[in-house]
Amino acid sequence: NDNILRTPIYESKLDRYFEKMVLQTPDSLKKECDMILGKAKAHKEMFKFTVITLTNKYGKSKIMGLDEVFVHMVDNYYSNGQAFWLDSAGLYRLQDRAKTLKYTLVGNPAPNITMKDTADQFRVLYNECYADYNVMIFWDPDCGHCKKEIPKWNEEYEKLKKDYNIIFSL
């Protein structure tokens, strides 16, 4: 019933369900989003509210890796024409954001990039990946956090290189 949208009940139940009842992994969350939205399709306003709420929730997630749920929502509910409420400019912005995130999702290979190293030489990411494990750190010498963390990484690298074929690049 769409009338429940005019109360605080539905949104709080939806939020509680996804926060407390569903395992916080992209695969579980995507499956549950699809299940809930399959049921919500019976009512246009319920479907609209649920799609928007879940898309916003995972588009702003502070948990690493859950941006995959946002990409899933855009690919499956916006890009295929189900978002009847959205104009072409809004759709373009969502698709552009999802396209950008798609290349940086946890578990996917990073885009092949070319950057200068600390010796001012250009390096191509995938040309540098010839060990079993490759650690690449992108940092700024003026960054306060970097100044604290880089020495820790150096110490860890010294320990790890004894047991693993690992390359550490800054």
DSSP file (Angstrom, degrees, kcal/mol; ACC not computed):
  #  RESIDUE AA STRUCTURE BP1 BP2  ACC     N-H-->O    O-->H-N    N-H-->O    O-->H-N    TCO  KAPPA ALPHA  PHI   PSI    X-CA   Y-CA   Z-CA
    1    1 A N    >         0   0    0      0, 0.0     3,-1.3     0, 0.0     4,-0.2   0.000 360.0 360.0 360.0 123.7    0.0    0.0    0.0
    2    2 A D  G >   +     0   0    0      1,-0.3     3,-1.7     2,-0.2     4,-0.3   0.695 360.0  77.6 -65.5 -19.4    1.5    3.3   -1.1
    3    3 A N  G >  S+     0   0    0      1,-0.3     3,-1.6     2,-0.2    -1,-0.3   0.787  79.5  69.4 -63.2 -25.8    0.0    5.1    1.8
    4    4 A I  G X  S+     0   0    0     -3,-1.3     3,-1.4     1,-0.3     6,-0.8   0.721  84.6  71.7 -65.5 -18.9    2.6    3.8    4.2
    5    5 A L  G <  S+     0   0    0     -3,-1.7    -1,-0.3     1,-0.3    -2,-0.2   0.735  88.2  62.5 -67.4 -21.6    5.1    6.0    2.4
    6    6 A R  G <  S+     0   0    0     -3,-1.6    -1,-0.3    -4,-0.3    -2,-0.2   0.305  99.9  65.3 -88.1   9.8    3.6    9.0    4.0
    7    7 A T  S <  S-     0   0    0     -3,-1.4     4,-0.5    -4,-0.0     3,-0.3  -0.820  89.8-117.6-122.3 164.6    4.5    7.7    7.4
    8    8 A P  S  > S+     0   0    0      0, 0.0     4,-1.4     0, 0.0     5,-0.2   0.490  96.4  86.3 -79.1  -0.2    8.0    7.2    9.0
    9    9 A I  H  > S+     0   0    0     -5,-0.2     4,-2.5     2,-0.2     5,-0.2   0.952  83.3  46.9 -68.7 -52.9    7.3    3.4    9.2
   10   10 A Y  H  > S+     0   0    0     -6,-0.8     4,-2.8    -3,-0.3     5,-0.2   0.929 113.1  46.5 -61.6 -49.2    8.4    2.1    5.8
   11   11 A E  H  > S+     0   0    0     -4,-0.5     4,-2.6     1,-0.2    -1,-0.2   0.903 114.0  48.2 -62.6 -40.5   11.7    3.9    5.5
   12   12 A S  H  X S+     0   0    0     -4,-1.4     4,-2.6     2,-0.2    -1,-0.2   0.896 113.3  47.7 -67.7 -38.4   12.7    2.9    9.0
   13   13 A K  H  X S+     0   0    0     -4,-2.5     4,-2.6     2,-0.2    -2,-0.2   0.912 112.9  49.1 -66.4 -41.5   11.7   -0.7    8.4
   14   14 A L  H  X S+     0   0    0     -4,-2.8     4,-2.3    -5,-0.2    -2,-0.2   0.933 113.7  46.1 -61.7 -46.9   13.6   -0.7    5.1
   15   15 A D  H  X S+     0   0    0     -4,-2.6     4,-2.2    -5,-0.2     5,-0.2   0.924 113.3  48.8 -62.8 -45.7   16.7    0.8    6.8
   16   16 A R  H  X>S+     0   0    0     -4,-2.6     4,-3.0     2,-0.2     5,-0.7   0.912 110.2  52.3 -61.4 -42.9   16.5   -1.6    9.7
   17   17 A Y  I  X>S+     0   0    0     -4,-2.6     4,-1.7     1,-0.2     5,-0.9   0.944 114.5  40.8 -59.2 -49.6   16.2   -4.6    7.4
   18   18 A F  I  <5S+     0   0    0     -4,-2.3    -1,-0.2     3,-0.2    -2,-0.2   0.787 121.4  42.6 -73.9 -26.3   19.2   -3.7    5.3
   19   19 A E  I  <5S+     0   0    0     -4,-2.2    -2,-0.2    -5,-0.2    -1,-0.2   0.879 130.1  19.5 -83.7 -40.6   21.3   -2.7    8.3
   20   20 A K  I  <5S+     0   0    0     -4,-3.0    -3,-0.2    -5,-0.2    -2,-0.2   0.731 127.4  39.7-105.7 -27.1   20.5   -5.5   10.8
   21   21 A M  I  <<S+     0   0    0     -4,-1.7     2,-0.4    -5,-0.7    -3,-0.2   0.663 101.2  68.7-104.2 -17.9   19.1   -8.4    8.9
   22   22 A V  S   <S-     0   0    0     -5,-0.9     2,-0.1    -4,-0.1     7,-0.1  -0.879  86.2-111.8-109.9 133.8   21.2   -8.6    5.7
   23   23 A L        -     0   0    0     -2,-0.4     2,-2.3     1,-0.1     6,-0.2  -0.401  33.7-120.7 -58.9 131.8   24.8   -9.6    5.6
   24   24 A Q  S    S+     0   0    0     -5,-0.1    -1,-0.1     4,-0.1     3,-0.0  -0.345  73.9 113.1 -82.3  61.0   26.8   -6.5    4.7
   25   25 A T  S  > S-     0   0    0     -2,-2.3     4,-2.6     1,-0.1     5,-0.3  -0.951  75.3-117.9-124.7 149.6   28.4   -7.9    1.5
   26   26 A P  H  > S+     0   0    0      0, 0.0     4,-2.7     0, 0.0     5,-0.2   0.888 111.8  51.9 -55.7 -42.7   27.7   -6.7   -2.0
   27   27 A D  H  > S+     0   0    0      1,-0.2     4,-1.9     2,-0.2     5,-0.2   0.925 113.1  43.6 -62.3 -45.1   26.3  -10.0   -3.2
   28   28 A S  H  > S+     0   0    0      2,-0.2     4,-2.2     1,-0.2    -1,-0.2   0.916 115.6  48.4 -66.1 -43.1   23.9  -10.4   -0.3
   29   29 A L  H  X S+     0   0    0     -4,-2.6     4,-2.5     2,-0.2    -2,-0.2   0.896 110.7  50.1 -66.6 -40.6   22.7   -6.7   -0.5
   30   30 A K  H  X S+     0   0    0     -4,-2.7     4,-2.3    -5,-0.3    -1,-0.2   0.916 111.0  50.0 -63.5 -42.4   22.2   -6.9   -4.2
   31   31 A K  H  X S+     0   0    0     -4,-1.9     4,-2.0    -5,-0.2    -2,-0.2   0.917 113.4  45.3 -61.9 -43.9   20.1  -10.0   -3.9
   32   32 A E  H  X S+     0   0    0     -4,-2.2     4,-2.7     2,-0.2     5,-0.2   0.866 109.9  54.3 -71.4 -35.7   18.0   -8.5   -1.2
   33   33 A C  H  X S+     0   0    0     -4,-2.5     4,-2.7     1,-0.2     5,-0.2   0.940 110.7  47.1 -59.0 -46.5   17.6   -5.2   -3.1
   34   34 A D  H  X S+     0   0    0     -4,-2.3     4,-1.9     2,-0.2    -2,-0.2   0.890 112.1  50.0 -63.3 -39.6   16.3   -7.2   -6.1
   35   35 A M  H  X S+     0   0    0     -4,-2.0     4,-1.4     2,-0.2    -2,-0.2   0.946 114.0  43.7 -64.9 -48.5   13.9   -9.2   -3.9
   36   36 A I  H  X S+     0   0    0     -4,-2.7     4,-2.1     1,-0.2    -2,-0.2   0.914 115.2  49.0 -63.5 -43.7   12.4   -6.2   -2.2
   37   37 A L  H  X S+     0   0    0     -4,-2.7     4,-1.2    -5,-0.2    -1,-0.2   0.812 104.2  59.8 -69.6 -29.0   12.1   -4.3   -5.4
   38   38 A G  H  < S+     0   0    0     -4,-1.9    -1,-0.2    -5,-0.2    -2,-0.2   0.893 111.1  41.4 -62.1 -38.9   10.5   -7.2   -7.1
   39   39 A K  H >< S+     0   0    0     -4,-1.4     3,-1.0    -3,-0.2    -2,-0.2   0.844 111.5  55.7 -75.3 -35.0    7.7   -7.0   -4.5
   40   40 A A  H >< S+     0   0    0     -4,-2.1     3,-2.0     1,-0.2     7,-0.6   0.689  85.6  82.5 -73.1 -18.3    7.6   -3.2   -4.6
   41   41 A K  T 3< S+     0   0    0     -4,-1.2    -1,-0.2     1,-0.3    -2,-0.1   0.714  74.5  74.8 -60.4 -20.1    6.9   -3.2   -8.4
   42   42 A A  T <  S+     0   0    0     -3,-1.0     2,-0.4    -4,-0.2    -1,-0.3   0.752 100.9  43.3 -64.5 -23.2    3.3   -3.8   -7.7
   43   43 A H  S <> S-     0   0    0     -3,-2.0     4,-2.7     1,-0.1     5,-0.2  -0.982  75.3-149.4-129.2 119.3    2.9   -0.1   -6.7
   44   44 A K  H  > S+     0   0    0     -2,-0.4     4,-2.7     1,-0.2     5,-0.2   0.891  97.6  44.3 -55.7 -47.9    4.6    2.6   -8.7
   45   45 A E  H  > S+     0   0    0      2,-0.2     4,-2.6     1,-0.2    -1,-0.2   0.874 113.4  50.9 -69.2 -36.2    5.2    5.0   -5.9
   46   46 A M  H  > S+     0   0    0      2,-0.2     4,-2.4     1,-0.2    -2,-0.2   0.923 112.7  47.3 -64.4 -44.3    6.5    2.3   -3.5
   47   47 A F  H  X S+     0   0    0     -4,-2.7     4,-2.8    -7,-0.6     5,-0.2   0.940 112.9  48.5 -61.4 -48.8    8.9    1.1   -6.3
   48   48 A K  H  X S+     0   0    0     -4,-2.7     4,-2.5    -5,-0.2     5,-0.2   0.941 113.4  46.2 -57.7 -51.0   10.1    4.6   -6.9
   49   49 A F  H  X S+     0   0    0     -4,-2.6     4,-2.6     1,-0.2    -1,-0.2   0.904 114.5  47.8 -60.2 -43.4   10.7    5.4   -3.3
   50   50 A T  H  X S+     0   0    0     -4,-2.4     4,-2.6     2,-0.2     5,-0.3   0.910 111.8  48.5 -68.4 -43.2   12.5    2.1   -2.6
   51   51 A V  H  X S+     0   0    0     -4,-2.8     4,-2.5    -5,-0.2     5,-0.2   0.948 115.2  45.2 -61.3 -48.0   14.7    2.4   -5.7
   52   52 A I  H  X S+     0   0    0     -4,-2.5     4,-2.5    -5,-0.2     5,-0.2   0.926 114.2  49.0 -62.3 -45.3   15.7    6.0   -4.8
   53   53 A T  H  X S+     0   0    0     -4,-2.6     4,-2.4    -5,-0.2    -2,-0.2   0.931 115.1  42.6 -61.5 -47.8   16.2    5.1   -1.1
   54   54 A L  H  X S+     0   0    0     -4,-2.6     4,-2.1     2,-0.2     5,-0.2   0.883 113.7  51.7 -69.4 -37.8   18.4    2.1   -1.8
   55   55 A T  H  X S+     0   0    0     -4,-2.5     4,-1.6    -5,-0.3    -2,-0.2   0.936 113.5  44.4 -63.6 -45.5   20.4    3.8   -4.5
   56   56 A N  H  X S+     0   0    0     -4,-2.5     4,-1.2    -5,-0.2    -2,-0.2   0.905 110.4  56.0 -64.5 -41.3   21.1    6.8   -2.3
   57   57 A K  H  < S+     0   0    0     -4,-2.4     3,-0.3    -5,-0.2    -2,-0.2   0.921 116.8  34.1 -57.8 -46.6   22.0    4.5    0.7
   58   58 A Y  H  < S+     0   0    0     -4,-2.1    12,-0.5     1,-0.2     3,-0.3   0.619 110.7  62.9 -90.6 -12.2   24.6    2.6   -1.2
   59   59 A G  H  < S+     0   0    0     -4,-1.6    -1,-0.2    -5,-0.2    -2,-0.2   0.696 115.3  33.9 -76.6 -19.6   25.8    5.6   -3.3
   60   60 A K  S  < S+     0   0    0     -4,-1.2    -2,-0.2    -3,-0.3    -1,-0.2   0.184  87.2 143.9-117.5  13.9   26.8    7.2    0.0
   61   61 A S        -     0   0    0     -3,-0.3     4,-0.1     1,-0.1    -3,-0.1  -0.255  40.5-157.2 -62.1 140.1   27.9    4.2    1.9
   62   62 A K        +     0   0    0      2,-0.1     2,-0.6     4,-0.1    -1,-0.1   0.418  68.2  97.8 -93.7  -1.2   30.9    4.6    4.2
   63   63 A I  S >  S-     0   0    0      1,-0.0     3,-1.7    -5,-0.0     4,-0.2  -0.793  83.9-114.7 -92.9 124.7   31.6    0.8    4.1
   64   64 A M  T 3  S+     0   0    0     -2,-0.6    -2,-0.1     1,-0.2    -1,-0.0  -0.312  96.6  19.5 -59.6 132.1   34.3   -0.1    1.6
   65   65 A G  T >  S+     0   0    0     -4,-0.1     3,-1.4   -40,-0.1    -1,-0.2   0.145  90.9 102.5  98.3 -18.4   33.0   -2.2   -1.3
   66   66 A L  T X>  +     0   0    0     -3,-1.7     3,-1.2     1,-0.3     4,-0.9   0.547  58.6  84.0 -79.1  -4.4   29.3   -1.4   -1.0
   67   67 A D  H 3> S+     0   0    0      1,-0.2     4,-2.1    -4,-0.2    -1,-0.3   0.705  77.1  73.0 -65.4 -17.2   29.6    1.0   -3.9
   68   68 A E  H <> S+     0   0    0     -3,-1.4     4,-2.1     1,-0.2    -1,-0.2   0.833  92.0  54.4 -62.5 -32.8   29.1   -2.2   -5.9
   69   69 A V  H <> S+     0   0    0     -3,-1.2     4,-2.5     2,-0.2    -1,-0.2   0.899 105.8  51.9 -68.2 -40.9   25.5   -2.1   -4.8
   70   70 A F  H  X S+     0   0    0     -4,-0.9     4,-2.4   -12,-0.5    -2,-0.2   0.937 109.9  48.6 -59.1 -47.5   25.1    1.4   -6.1
   71   71 A V  H  X S+     0   0    0     -4,-2.1     4,-2.7     1,-0.2    -2,-0.2   0.903 110.8  51.8 -60.2 -41.7   26.5    0.3   -9.5
   72   72 A H  H  X S+     0   0    0     -4,-2.1     4,-2.5     2,-0.2     5,-0.2   0.914 109.1  50.0 -60.3 -44.7   24.1   -2.6   -9.5
   73   73 A M  H  X>S+     0   0    0     -4,-2.5     4,-2.3     2,-0.2     5,-0.8   0.925 112.9  45.9 -62.4 -45.1   21.1   -0.4   -8.8
   74   74 A V  I  X>S+     0   0    0     -4,-2.4     5,-3.0     1,-0.2     4,-1.1   0.934 115.9  46.0 -64.2 -45.8   22.0    2.0  -11.6
   75   75 A D  I  <5S+     0   0    0     -4,-2.7    -2,-0.2    -5,-0.2    -1,-0.2   0.876 123.1  33.6 -64.5 -37.8   22.6   -0.8  -14.1
   76   76 A N  I  <5S+     0   0    0     -4,-2.5    -2,-0.2    -5,-0.2    -1,-0.2   0.662 131.6  22.4 -98.4 -17.4   19.4   -2.7  -13.2
   77   77 A Y  I  <5S+     0   0    0     -4,-2.3     6,-0.3    -5,-0.2     5,-0.2   0.631 129.4  30.7-124.8 -21.6   16.9   -0.1  -12.4
   78   78 A Y  I ><<S+     0   0    0     -4,-1.1     3,-1.5    -5,-0.8     5,-0.4   0.831 115.3  50.4-103.2 -48.9   17.9    3.2  -14.0
   79   79 A S  T 3 <S+     0   0    0     -5,-3.0    -4,-0.1     1,-0.3    -3,-0.1   0.697 107.0  55.4 -69.8 -19.6   19.8    2.2  -17.2
   80   80 A N  T 3  S-     0   0    0     -6,-0.3    -1,-0.3    -5,-0.1    -2,-0.1   0.211 120.2-100.4-100.8  16.9   17.1   -0.1  -18.4
   81   81 A G  S <  S+     0   0    0     -3,-1.5    -3,-0.1     2,-0.1    -2,-0.1   0.547  88.5 119.1  87.1   7.9   14.3    2.4  -18.3
   82   82 A Q        +     0   0    0     -5,-0.2     2,-1.8     1,-0.2    -4,-0.2   0.687  54.6  84.7 -80.0 -16.2   12.6    1.5  -15.1
   83   83 A A    >   +     0   0    0     -5,-0.4     3,-1.6    -6,-0.3    -1,-0.2  -0.539  53.4 167.5 -86.6  74.7   13.2    4.9  -13.5
   84   84 A F  T 3   +     0   0    0     -2,-1.8    -1,-0.2     1,-0.3    -2,-0.1   0.673  69.1  59.1 -63.3 -19.5   10.2    6.6  -15.0
   85   85 A W  T 3  S+     0   0    0     -3,-0.2     2,-0.4     2,-0.1    -1,-0.3   0.550  87.9  90.1 -87.3 -10.0   10.5    9.6  -12.7
   86   86 A L    <   -     0   0    0     -3,-1.6     2,-0.1    -8,-0.1    -3,-0.0  -0.738  66.8-139.6-100.4 134.3   14.0   10.6  -13.8
   87   87 A D     >  -     0   0    0     -2,-0.4     4,-2.3     1,-0.1     5,-0.2  -0.319  34.3 -99.3 -81.0 172.3   14.9   13.0  -16.7
   88   88 A S  H  > S+     0   0    0      1,-0.2     4,-2.4     2,-0.2     5,-0.1   0.834 121.3  53.5 -65.0 -34.4   17.7   12.4  -19.1
   89   89 A A  H  > S+     0   0    0      2,-0.2     4,-2.1     1,-0.2    -1,-0.2   0.924 111.3  45.4 -66.9 -43.6   20.1   14.7  -17.4
   90   90 A G  H  > S+     0   0    0      2,-0.2     4,-2.1     1,-0.2    -2,-0.2   0.900 113.1  50.6 -64.6 -41.2   19.6   13.0  -14.0
   91   91 A L  H  X S+     0   0    0     -4,-2.3     4,-2.7     1,-0.2     5,-0.2   0.912 108.7  52.0 -62.7 -43.0   20.0    9.6  -15.6
   92   92 A Y  H  X S+     0   0    0     -4,-2.4     4,-2.7     1,-0.2    -2,-0.2   0.916 108.6  50.7 -60.1 -44.0   23.2   10.7  -17.3
   93   93 A R  H  X S+     0   0    0     -4,-2.1     4,-2.2     2,-0.2    -1,-0.2   0.917 112.7  45.9 -61.7 -44.0   24.7   11.9  -14.0
   94   94 A L  H  X S+     0   0    0     -4,-2.1     4,-2.5     2,-0.2    -2,-0.2   0.929 114.5  47.2 -64.6 -44.9   23.8    8.6  -12.3
   95   95 A Q  H  X S+     0   0    0     -4,-2.7     4,-2.6     1,-0.2    -2,-0.2   0.883 111.3  51.5 -65.2 -38.1   25.2    6.5  -15.2
   96   96 A D  H  X S+     0   0    0     -4,-2.7     4,-2.1    -5,-0.2    -1,-0.2   0.915 111.2  47.4 -65.0 -42.7   28.4    8.6  -15.3
   97   97 A R  H  X S+     0   0    0     -4,-2.2     4,-2.3     2,-0.2    -2,-0.2   0.918 113.7  47.7 -63.5 -43.8   28.9    8.1  -11.6
   98   98 A A  H  X S+     0   0    0     -4,-2.5     4,-2.4     1,-0.2    -2,-0.2   0.897 110.3  52.4 -65.0 -39.7   28.3    4.3  -11.9
   99   99 A K  H  X S+     0   0    0     -4,-2.6     4,-0.8     2,-0.2    -1,-0.2   0.906 110.3  48.5 -62.5 -41.6   30.6    4.1  -14.9
  100  100 A T  H >< S+     0   0    0     -4,-2.1     3,-0.6     1,-0.2     4,-0.3   0.919 114.3  45.4 -63.9 -44.3   33.4    5.8  -12.9
  101  101 A L  H >< S+     0   0    0     -4,-2.3     3,-2.1     1,-0.2     4,-0.4   0.837  98.3  71.9 -68.9 -32.8   32.9    3.5   -9.9
  102  102 A K  H >< S+     0   0    0     -4,-2.4     3,-0.7     1,-0.3    -1,-0.2   0.823  96.0  52.3 -54.6 -34.3   32.7    0.4  -12.0
  103  103 A Y  T << S+     0   0    0     -4,-0.8    -1,-0.3    -3,-0.6    -2,-0.2   0.594 113.3  43.2 -80.0 -10.1   36.5    0.6  -12.7
  104  104 A T  T <  S+     0   0    0     -3,-2.1    -1,-0.2    -4,-0.3    -2,-0.2   0.207  78.5 135.2-120.5  15.7   37.4    0.9   -9.1
  105  105 A L    X   -     0   0    0     -3,-0.7     3,-2.0    -4,-0.4     2,-0.0  -0.366  68.0 -93.9 -66.1 144.3   35.2   -1.7   -7.5
  106  106 A V  T 3  S+     0   0    0      1,-0.3    -1,-0.1   -41,-0.0    -2,-0.1  -0.344 112.2  22.9 -57.8 131.7   36.9   -4.0   -4.9
  107  107 A G  T 3  S+     0   0    0      1,-0.4    -1,-0.3    -3,-0.1    -2,-0.1   0.206  98.7 108.2  95.0 -15.2   38.1   -7.2   -6.5
  108  108 A N  S <  S-     0   0    0     -3,-2.0    -1,-0.4     1,-0.1     2,-0.1  -0.667  80.5 -98.0 -91.9 150.4   38.3   -5.7  -10.1
  109  109 A P        -     0   0    0      0, 0.0    -4,-0.1     0, 0.0    -1,-0.1  -0.403  44.0-111.8 -62.8 142.3   41.6   -5.0  -11.8
  110  110 A A        -     0   0    0      1,-0.1    -6,-0.1    -6,-0.1    -7,-0.0  -0.382  39.6 -92.1 -69.7 152.3   42.6   -1.4  -11.5
  111  111 A P        -     0   0    0      0, 0.0     2,-0.7     0, 0.0    -1,-0.1  -0.368  45.4-104.2 -61.8 146.3   42.6    0.7  -14.7
  112  112 A N        +     0   0    0     13,-0.1     2,-0.3    -3,-0.1    12,-0.0  -0.642  53.4 178.0 -75.8 114.3   45.9    0.7  -16.5
  113  113 A I        -     0   0    0     -2,-0.7    12,-3.1    -3,-0.0     2,-0.5  -0.819  27.1-140.6-120.4 157.3   47.3    4.1  -15.7
  114  114 A T  E     +A  124   0A   0     -2,-0.3     2,-0.3    10,-0.2    10,-0.2  -0.977  33.7 156.5-117.1 127.5   50.6    6.0  -16.4
  115  115 A M  E     -A  123   0A   0      8,-2.3     8,-3.2    -2,-0.5     2,-0.3  -0.946  42.6-100.8-144.3 162.5   52.1    8.2  -13.7
  116  116 A K  E     -A  122   0A   0     -2,-0.3     6,-0.2     6,-0.2     2,-0.1  -0.664  35.2-145.0 -84.3 142.7   55.4    9.6  -12.7
  117  117 A D    >   -     0   0    0      4,-2.4     3,-1.8    -2,-0.3    -1,-0.1  -0.254  39.4 -82.2 -93.7-171.4   57.3    7.9   -9.9
  118  118 A T  T 3  S+     0   0    0      1,-0.3    -2,-0.0     2,-0.1    -1,-0.0   0.683 130.5  57.2 -69.1 -16.5   59.5    9.5   -7.2
  119  119 A A  T 3  S-     0   0    0      2,-0.2    -1,-0.3     0, 0.0     3,-0.1   0.242 119.3-110.8 -95.0  12.1   62.4    9.6   -9.6
  120  120 A D  S <  S+     0   0    0     -3,-1.8     2,-0.4     1,-0.2    -2,-0.1   0.758  76.0 134.5  65.1  27.4   60.3   11.6  -12.1
  121  121 A Q        -     0   0    0     -6,-0.0    -4,-2.4     0, 0.0     2,-0.3  -0.862  60.1-113.9-106.2 141.0   60.1    8.7  -14.5
  122  122 A F  E     -A  116   0A   0     -2,-0.4     2,-0.4    -6,-0.2    -6,-0.2  -0.552  34.8-171.7 -75.0 136.3   56.8    7.6  -16.2
  123  123 A R  E     -A  115   0A   0     -8,-3.2    -8,-2.3    -2,-0.3     2,-0.5  -0.982  18.1-141.9-128.9 141.1   55.6    4.2  -15.1
  124  124 A V  E >>  -A  114   0A   0     -2,-0.4     3,-1.1   -10,-0.2     4,-1.0  -0.907  20.0-133.7-102.8 126.6   52.7    2.2  -16.6
  125  125 A L  G >4 S+     0   0    0    -12,-3.1     3,-1.3    -2,-0.5     4,-0.4   0.882 101.7  42.5 -48.3 -55.8   50.8    0.3  -13.9
  126  126 A Y  G 34 S+     0   0    0      1,-0.3     3,-0.3     2,-0.2    -1,-0.3   0.666 106.6  62.2 -75.2 -13.7   50.6   -3.1  -15.6
  127  127 A N  G <4 S+     0   0    0     -3,-1.1    -1,-0.3     1,-0.2    -2,-0.2   0.705 103.9  51.8 -75.4 -18.8   54.2   -3.0  -16.8
  128  128 A E  S << S+     0   0    0     -3,-1.3     2,-1.4    -4,-1.0     3,-0.2   0.550  86.1  91.1 -91.7 -10.1   55.2   -2.9  -13.1
  129  129 A C        +     0   0    0     -4,-0.4    -1,-0.1    -3,-0.3     5,-0.1  -0.627  41.8 121.7 -93.7  81.3   53.1   -5.9  -12.0
  130  130 A Y        +     0   0    0     -2,-1.4     2,-0.2     3,-0.1    -1,-0.2   0.292  53.0  79.5-123.9   7.9   55.6   -8.8  -12.4
  131  131 A A  S    S-     0   0    0     -3,-0.2    35,-0.1     1,-0.1     3,-0.1  -0.593  89.9-107.8-104.9 172.0   55.6  -10.2   -8.9
  132  132 A D  S    S+     0   0    0     33,-0.7     2,-0.4     1,-0.2    34,-0.2   0.880 111.0  26.9 -65.5 -37.4   53.1  -12.5   -7.2
  133  133 A Y  E    S-b  166   0B   0     32,-2.1    34,-2.5     2,-0.0     2,-0.5  -0.994  71.7-169.1-129.3 132.1   52.0   -9.6   -5.1
  134  134 A N  E     -b  167   0B   0     -2,-0.4     2,-0.6    32,-0.2    34,-0.2  -0.984   1.4-169.4-123.7 125.3   52.3   -5.9   -6.0
  135  135 A V  E     -b  168   0B   0     32,-3.2    34,-3.1    -2,-0.5     2,-0.5  -0.962   7.7-178.3-113.9 119.2   51.7   -3.1   -3.6
  136  136 A M  E     -b  169   0B   0     -2,-0.6     2,-0.5    32,-0.2    34,-0.2  -0.973   6.5-164.6-119.1 129.6   51.5    0.4   -5.1
  137  137 A I        -     0   0    0     32,-2.3     2,-0.6    -2,-0.5    -2,-0.0  -0.955   6.4-159.3-117.6 126.9   51.0    3.4   -2.9
  138  138 A F        +     0   0    0     -2,-0.5     2,-0.3     2,-0.0    32,-0.0  -0.918  32.4 155.0-102.7 120.8   49.9    6.7   -4.3
  139  139 A W        -     0   0    0     -2,-0.6    -2,-0.0    31,-0.3     3,-0.0  -0.900  42.0-128.1-145.3 167.9   50.8    9.4   -1.8
  140  140 A D    >   -     0   0    0     -2,-0.3     3,-1.9     1,-0.1     6,-0.2  -0.989  16.3-142.6-122.0 125.0   51.6   13.1   -1.4
  141  141 A P  T 3  S+     0   0    0      0, 0.0    -1,-0.1     0, 0.0     6,-0.0   0.703 103.4  52.9 -63.4 -17.3   54.9   14.1    0.3
  142  142 A D  T 3  S+     0   0    0      4,-0.0     2,-0.4     5,-0.0     3,-0.0   0.479  83.7 109.6 -93.5  -2.4   53.0   17.0    2.0
  143  143 A C    <>  -     0   0    0     -3,-1.9     4,-2.0     1,-0.1     5,-0.1  -0.603  60.8-149.8 -79.4 126.8   50.2   14.9    3.3
  144  144 A G  H  > S+     0   0    0     -2,-0.4     4,-1.1     1,-0.2    -1,-0.1   0.899  98.4  48.6 -62.4 -42.7   50.3   14.5    7.1
  145  145 A H  H  > S+     0   0    0      1,-0.2     4,-2.6     2,-0.2     3,-0.4   0.904 110.0  52.6 -64.3 -40.7   48.7   11.0    7.1
  146  146 A C  H  > S+     0   0    0      1,-0.2     4,-2.7     2,-0.2    -1,-0.2   0.895 103.4  57.1 -62.2 -40.6   51.2    9.9    4.4
  147  147 A K  H  < S+     0   0    0     -4,-2.0    -1,-0.2     1,-0.2    -2,-0.2   0.824 114.4  39.3 -61.1 -31.0   54.1   11.0    6.5
  148  148 A K  H  X S+     0   0    0     -4,-1.1     4,-0.6    -3,-0.4    -2,-0.2   0.861 120.5  42.6 -84.1 -38.6   52.9    8.8    9.3
  149  149 A E  H  X S+     0   0    0     -4,-2.6     4,-2.1     1,-0.2     3,-0.3   0.837 100.1  65.9 -83.2 -34.4   51.8    5.8    7.2
  150  150 A I  H  X S+     0   0    0     -4,-2.7     4,-2.3     1,-0.2    -1,-0.2   0.901 100.5  51.2 -60.0 -43.5   54.6    5.4    4.6
  151  151 A P  H  > S+     0   0    0      0, 0.0     4,-2.1     0, 0.0    -1,-0.2   0.883 109.1  52.6 -60.3 -34.9   57.2    4.5    7.2
  152  152 A K  H  X S+     0   0    0     -4,-0.6     4,-2.3    -3,-0.3    -2,-0.2   0.909 108.8  49.6 -64.4 -41.7   54.8    1.8    8.5
  153  153 A W  H  X S+     0   0    0     -4,-2.1     4,-2.6     1,-0.2    -1,-0.2   0.900 108.5  53.4 -63.6 -40.6   54.4    0.4    5.0
  154  154 A N  H  X S+     0   0    0     -4,-2.3     4,-2.0     2,-0.2    -2,-0.2   0.919 109.5  48.0 -60.9 -43.6   58.2    0.3    4.6
  155  155 A E  H  X S+     0   0    0     -4,-2.1     4,-1.5     1,-0.2    -1,-0.2   0.922 112.6  48.5 -61.8 -44.7   58.6   -1.7    7.8
  156  156 A E  H  X S+     0   0    0     -4,-2.3     4,-2.6     1,-0.2    -2,-0.2   0.892 109.0  53.6 -63.9 -39.7   55.9   -4.1    6.7
  157  157 A Y  H  X S+     0   0    0     -4,-2.6     4,-2.7     1,-0.2    -1,-0.2   0.910 104.1  55.2 -61.7 -42.9   57.5   -4.5    3.3
  158  158 A E  H  < S+     0   0    0     -4,-2.0     4,-0.4     1,-0.2    -1,-0.2   0.870 112.5  43.8 -59.6 -36.5   60.8   -5.5    4.9
  159  159 A K  H >< S+     0   0    0     -4,-1.5     3,-0.7     1,-0.1     4,-0.5   0.920 116.5  45.5 -71.6 -45.2   59.0   -8.2    6.8
  160  160 A L  H >X S+     0   0    0     -4,-2.6     4,-2.0     1,-0.2     3,-1.2   0.832  99.8  65.8 -72.3 -34.3   56.9   -9.5    3.9
  161  161 A K  T 3< S+     0   0    0     -4,-2.7    -1,-0.2     1,-0.3     5,-0.2   0.722  93.8  62.6 -66.4 -18.8   59.6   -9.6    1.2
  162  162 A K  T <4 S+     0   0    0     -3,-0.7    -1,-0.3    -4,-0.4    -2,-0.2   0.836 117.2  26.8 -70.7 -32.6   61.5  -12.3    3.1
  163  163 A D  T <4 S+     0   0    0     -3,-1.2     2,-0.3    -4,-0.5    -2,-0.2   0.630 121.3  45.5-106.4 -17.0   58.5  -14.8    2.7
  164  164 A Y  S  < S-     0   0    0     -4,-2.0     2,-1.6     2,-0.1    -1,-0.1  -0.916  78.4-114.4-132.1 153.1   56.7  -13.6   -0.5
  165  165 A N        +     0   0    0     -2,-0.3   -32,-2.1    -3,-0.0   -33,-0.7  -0.699  63.0 155.8 -80.9  88.7   57.5  -12.5   -4.0
  166  166 A I  E     -b  133   0B   0     -2,-1.6     2,-0.4   -34,-0.2   -32,-0.2  -0.947  34.5-158.3-127.5 139.0   56.3   -9.0   -3.4
  167  167 A I  E     -b  134   0B   0    -34,-2.5   -32,-3.2    -2,-0.4     2,-0.5  -0.956   6.6-161.4-115.9 134.7   57.1   -5.7   -5.1
  168  168 A F  E     -b  135   0B   0     -2,-0.4     2,-0.4   -34,-0.2   -32,-0.2  -0.967  13.0-179.3-119.2 117.1   56.5   -2.4   -3.2
  169  169 A S  E      b  136   0B   0    -34,-3.1   -32,-2.3    -2,-0.5    -2,-0.0  -0.944 360.0 360.0-120.7 138.1   56.3    0.7   -5.4
  170  170 A L              0   0    0     -2,-0.4   -31,-0.3   -34,-0.2    -1,-0.1   0.353 360.0 360.0-108.9 360.0   55.7    4.3   -4.3
